[in-house]
Every structure is written in C-alpha cells, then in structure tokens.
Amino acid sequence: MKTMRTDVVVIGGGSTGAGVIRDVAMRGFDAVLIERGDLAQGTSGRYHGLLHSGGRYVVSDPHSATECAEENAILKRINANAVESSGGLFVVTPHDEEDYADGFLAAANATKVPAAEISIAEALRREPRLHPGIKRAFEVEDGTVDGWQMVWGAVRSAKAYGAKLLTYHRVTQILRENDQVSAVIAHDERGGEDIMIECRFVLNCGGPWAGKLAEMADCHGVEVVPGAGIMIAMNHRLSQSVINRCVYPADGDILVPVHPVCIIGTTDIRAEDPDDLPIPQLQVQQMLDAGEAMIPGFRKSRAIHAWAGARPLVKDSRVSESDTRHMGRGMSVVDHSQRDGLQGLLTIAGGKLTTYRLMAERIVDHMCEQMGESRPCRTADEAVPAAEDGHTYAIGHRLDAVEHAGKSPTSQQIICECELVTKQMLEKAMDDLPQGNLDDVRRQVRLGMGPCQGGFCSQRATAIAHERGDVDIERATGLLRLFLKNRWIGLWPILYGGQVRQSALDEWIHEGILDVEHLPEGAKEVVR
C-alpha cells in the first residue's frame, strides 16, 4: 500500500469539495482532494445550470435567498469564465394565481434580493417566445453557470497553491486513533492500488453520500436526504434569460439557457439511492407540460437529453421525510467533535452550487477554529486562474474562436459540429486527462452534448485517441461503447419527434455499419 502525508483530506469532488480544497490551499494548508470518479460527475454535473439570484427562495427560504444574492455577485467575479450574466424573469403565466406575485417584491426587498417589476410589453420584447397571456413580470439577476468549468476552475486554483488531486479514487476507510482522525484509505479504481493518506483533518463534502462516508469513521446518523430531480435539455435556446414561474417553488418552474441549449427543470422526490436515479416517463411529461405553460410550442421543440441529479438535503424535522421539495436549502456543518466525540472530522451538506464558495468558507472556518489556527478566508477576493484575465462566457464564443484563431486547418478541424469542438480543443483535453475516458473529455469540452448526442463525434474522438497512441484498439472500442451507453441513458425517456429519427440514425451507424457490439474490447469501465 502506498502512503502519503498531508494536513487536510477533502472527500468529494463536486462544487463543495472543489470550493473547500481551494479555500484550504489558499489558507496555506497541505491538502489532498479525493473523488471516486471524475470531478463534478455527481450532483454538481447533474444540474440545471442556474446561478441563483435568490428570487426563487424569497418566500420559501429567506436565509438561503440572501446567501444566493450575495454569492451570485461574488461568483460572477471570481468564476467569470464559467458564468453567463443572462438575467432572469419571474412571470405569472395564465395558469398561475397572482397571490404569490403580490408579495414577491416585498419579500425580495426583505431578503436583499435585487428585483423590479417590468411591464408585460417589456417582458415580451426581451423574450418574444414567452406566453403572450402572462399577467405580471419581474426582473432579477439570475445567471447561468457551467458547473464543470466552475469546479475545474476552483480545483486548478487549489493546485496552483500546492493541493493534490486524486480522481477515480474511492474512499474505503477513515481511520481513527482513539478520538482523533488519523488517516484515509482510498482505492485507485483505475490502477488497482490502495493508498493511505495520513492527515490531521478530514472534511467530508460527499453530498448525498456524506452520511455513508461519516459511517466509515464510526459516526452514525448523519441524515442527508437525496432529493432527486430530472431535467431535460432542448436543442436550442428558447429564451435568452432565465424564465421562472412566479409561484411558490414547484416542479418544472425554471427554464435556463445554457450554452447553445436550454434546460427545463426540475422535479423533487426523495431517492433511496443517489447512485440509482430513474427518469420516470410521467415526470418527463410533467416537465414538457411545464415548459408549455411558459413557452407556447415548447413540446414541439426537440428534446435532446434527460438526466437526474440528487440534491444533498439535510433532513428537516418540519416536513415529512419524503417531502424533499419543502426541505430547507440551507447549508449545515456537522461538528463530529461535539456530536460524536471525534476530533478532526467535519461534514457539510445542503446548500446550492450558487453558494459553494460560502459553504467552503464556513466549513474551513470551523476547521481552523478546532485546530487553533487563525487563517482568514480569501476566496471571495481572488478570481480563479481561468477568470483572472476578465474573460466571461458568451454564447457564440466558440464560433468566434474558430473563425479568428488563424491556426492550421488540421488543428481547427471541427470534431463535434453541434458544440463546435475543434481537434485542438479535444487534444488539449486529452492531454490534461491522460487516463480519461470520453465522458471525462465531454465534461471538459461538451463533446457529444448537441442534437446528435455523439452520433458522429464519438467515432472521431475515439479515432483521435487511438491515433495519438493514448489507447490501443481494444480499449478504444471499450471507451466508445461506454460513451454511447451513457448517452443512451438520457435518450430513451425522450424518444419522440426529431430525436427518434436522430436516435435511429445513430443506431444504424453504430450497429448497422460499425457493429460496435461485436468489436474486440479490452478492460471495461464503470458506467457513470
């Protein structure tokens, strides 16, 4: 067994863990981040893309609303490369009562969430596809965020401060000596080895899996409830602003423009296992109906992918165990020295991607207090490296880059037409992820996330990986199959209209021409 030594081990590579490792490293601690898969592969990568203004929670969760409003402004500055300042609207559709809207501005003012009522004519001018029968409209400072870019930006910032990253390492034990955490043991899912990391402190940022991780340290009863929700991506931006229904938070009341698509979300039902999240047909129909209420003709647009994520909600005694929709969205730090008599372990759960930086600040403040250290947080003041040059995301930025790069024709060859992924972009991602599979690459550059869902770019990317010598032919076949299987998981629930024809074409290509199911294959990888 390999061994290493550090000050702090952070478990979990979602947005919270990424924020925590950055904060810990910036305060001068030696730190290691452990993630069982790729970064932002769980909840943070299964997200509707909304950077909250706080407007959604001004009535249902005022404290969270204020936190979101404050962090919204910070993230637009420190994660500018991952955020589009799209703005947002809260609208009262013809299907909604006006009672909630009557108190919306007062609640927004009370929670310090910037909001203002605009005329219906102005709302329709901004968003011509909105239902012409809307009754009222309010503007807010919502934005959209690329969760993968945000997480990787934070982790790269942490690495610049000396932190280490261990992806595809599954924690198997948290060791303790009497009443003090002493080490973490993790299994390398790719290399097959175990590694022991001796440490002074463990920060459990496992999201929906945080309770199971705490049990490894013999700390039982940490109740994190997975609130499962489905989302559906449509094949183009039906709005340029975030559209919210001005109602008490409900299912399917948010439409978010992200990159060249838009995402409708989301449902909220308690899940028994965050690793097994179904996409029920009834919920798909519910999302399509909800979209139709905001954007007439929504159902006629092409749905290209559906997915489910699990929010890590802290059990709320005020509501039923199954009522995840009405559980509070606030963050909670569990101090195991007070709760279980174990020094050197803290667990954090709840919160939102929008408040990831604040969550990190809270848990690292707790850690410093326990360690008797005085090291102030600086994460709100310093942008991540990718955002330091003032670069901000804008729709069309890839087209502009391709048209004006002046690079060689080969490097600018388009591999994925849907997302304008060039060969140069693809090879850089492969260089950065030397053992990565095609889904790891997808999270970096959005490979296969457009209407064809990998129908054409999957073979091209696989061939490039083989041509570069990254993989042999058997492993290349395995990577292609895995990528296609993961794409298919999000396709079968939405097979209607144009996507049926696309899926049939993809099957003819892969099964009829390439016969991928009968090609030689090497080592298999876990579907994620």
Buried (B, 14 or more C-beta within 10 A) or exposed (E): EEEBEBBBBBBBBBBBBBBBBBBBBBBEBBBBBBBBBBBBBBBBBBBBBBBBBBBBBBBBBBEBBBBBBBBBEBBBBBBBBBBBBBBBBBBBBEBBEEEBBEEBBEBBEBBEBBBEBBEBEEBBEBBEBBBEEBBBBBBBBBBBBBBBBBBBBBBBBBBEBEBBBBBBBBBEBBBBEEEBBBBBBBBBBEEEEBBBBEBBBBBBBBBBBBBBBBEBBEBEEBBBBBBBBBBBBBBEBBBBBBBBBBBEBEBBBBBBBBBBBBBBBBBBBBBEEBEEBEBBEEBBEBBBBBBBBBBBEBBEBBBBBBBBBBBBBBBBEEEEEEBBBBBBBBBBBBBBBEBBEBBBBBBBBBBBBBBBBBBBBBBBBBBBEBBEEEBEBEBBEBBBEBBEEEEBBEBEBBEEBBEEEEBEEEEBBBBBEBBBBBBBBBBBBBEEBEEBBBBBBBBBBBBBBBBBBBBBBBBBBBEBBBEEEBBEEEBBBBBBBBBBEBBBBBBEBBEEEBBEEBBEBBEEBBEEEBEBEEBEBEEEBEEB
